[in-house]
Amino acid sequence: MSENFPVTIYHNPACGTSRNTVAMIQAAGYEPTVIEYLKAGWTRPLLDDLLAKTGAKPRDLLREKGTPAAELGLLADDVTDEAILSAMIEHPILVNRPIVVTSKGTSLCRPSELVLDLLHRRPSSFTKEDGKVVKL
């Protein structure tokens, strides 16, 4: 099924939102390509491509919670996109997750339900890890 509709997710298995997103994709009948970006890391061309596809700025994908963003001085308003991108390459945890890519679009899927807009099929039902039932 997924060969006709490829789904790629940039995933952190330690993140509940990311795990829920993978599970939601699978519940819809897709087998996504899962890229554990903390292991794989980021390249500048990949980040540039994802930013172009999402229409986001580097700051929009910058994760603050649980990262060294504050210690690296990345939270000030005058920090350049270039500085943020360089830091994201050096510290992959700085990129928020999960990012999902399909032929329907690319999106930071926070909350995880945003992935449904990127799929042709939806799961018949889905319950998140915390027990919350997703309205489909």
N, C-alpha and C positions, 0 to 999 in steps of 0.2 A: 504493500500500500504506500509506504512512505517514499518509495523510489519515484513515484509519480508526483509527489508533493513533499519535497525534502524540507525538513525542519531541523534547524541548528539552534542549540541553546548553549550560551556561555554561562556555565553553572558553577556554583560553589556548593558542594554537598553538605557543608556545615550550616547552610542557610535554609531555614524553613520555607521561606517564600520560593526559593529556587527549587527545593525538593517538591513542593506542591505544584510548581509549574511543570516540572518534568512529569510528575504523576498525572497531571491534567492532560498533557499532550498524549501520553500513553493511553489514558482512558478514552481518548477520542479516536484511538486506533492507529496512531502514528508511532514509529520508532525513531526518535530524534537522534541526530548526531550530537552527542554531549561532549562539550569541550570544557574540561576543568581548567579554567583560566589561571588559577593559582599555580598549577603545575606547568601549563603550557606557556604562560606569560602573554604579554601583549607586544605587538610591533606597532610602530608608527603608522604604516600603511593600513593595518587592520583597524586601528582606532579611528583613523581618518575616514575609512570606508563606513564603519558603523555610525560615526557621527553624521556623515552625509546622508546615510539611509534613514536615520532617525530624525534628522533635522535639528539635532541637539548641539549644544555647545559643550566643551569639555567640562565646565562647571556643572552642567545638568546631569552628568554621569558620575560626578565625584561623590564617593561615599565618605561620610564623615564618621558615623558611628562605627566603633571597633577598628578604626584605622589610624595611621599616623598623620592624618591630614592636618590636624591642629599643630602638632609638633613640627611639621614641615613648613608651617606658615602658609598653607594653601587656602585658608578660609578668608583671608583679607580680600576686600573688594578689588584691590589694585593688582592682584596676582594675574599674570597673563595666561592665556590659553596655552601658550608654548610651555610655560613652567608647569602647568597642571598635567599636560600630556607627557612631559619628560618624567614627572613624578609617577604617573600611572604606569609607565614602562618599567621604571625602577622598582615600584611597589605595586604589583598587580591588584592587591586588596583594595586599592583606592578606587577601582572601577565598580560602580554599583551593579547589582545583579538581581535577577537574571536578564540577560539580553537574548531575545529570540529573533531569529531570521527565517522568514518564509517568503514565498513568491508574492504573498499578500502584503508584506511589509516587514519592518524591523522595529522592535520596541523594547524599551526597558519595561519589563512586566512586573511592576509594583503598583498595585497588588497583582497577585498571580492571575486573577481573572482576566486581565488585559490580554493574555495569550489567546483567549477565545476569538478575539477580533482578527487574529493572524491565521486561523485555521479554517479549512473548508467544512470540516465536521466538528461537532461538539460531542462530548461524552453524554451518555443518557442521564447520568447523575454523577455527582462528585462531592466528596466530603474531604475537607482539608484535615491535615494532621491534628489540628486543635479541636476537631469535631464540628466545625462550622460547615454547614451544607451550602454549597455554591448554587445560586439560582441560575439555571441555564435557560 
